[in-house]
Amino acid sequence: MEQILCVEPVFRGTLFAGLMLFSVGRVLDRRGHRVMMPLIALGFSMACLWMSVVLNPIMLLFGFFCIRLLGQGSMTLVGTTLPPQ
């Protein structure tokens, strides 16, 4: 893919993931860390596999959304909210 086609999906995926992080926090509070951490790790590993087969900008948008939401966002959220409990 050309570089210019990659910029917008990366930006949109990051933006949407940041907006969805609030709902992940709510689900994390309801279900608990013990249940959510393995699910987040499984989803993140599937997102990494997805990124290895990206062929077009739509696939890139979905991949970056999942990577940002599950990896950078949710794993950090789990790690920072666990010690107070």
Residue pairs with C-beta under 8 A, 6 or more apart in sequence:
1 54
1 56
1 57
1 60
5 57
6 57
6 60
8 57
9 57
9 58
9 60
9 61
9 64
10 60
10 61
10 64
12 61
12 65
13 60
13 61
13 62
13 63
13 64
13 65
13 67
13 68
14 64
14 65
14 68
16 65
17 64
17 65
17 66
17 68
17 69
17 72
17 73
18 68
18 73
20 69
20 73
21 69
21 73
21 74
21 77
24 69
24 73
24 74
24 77
25 77
25 81
27 36
28 36
28 74
28 77
28 78
28 81
33 78
33 81
33 82
33 85
36 74
36 78
37 78
40 70
40 74
40 75
40 78
41 75
43 66
43 70
44 66
44 67
44 70
44 71
44 74
44 75
46 66
47 63
47 66
47 67
47 70
47 71
48 67
50 59
50 62
50 63
50 66
51 63
51 64
51 67
53 59
54 60
54 63
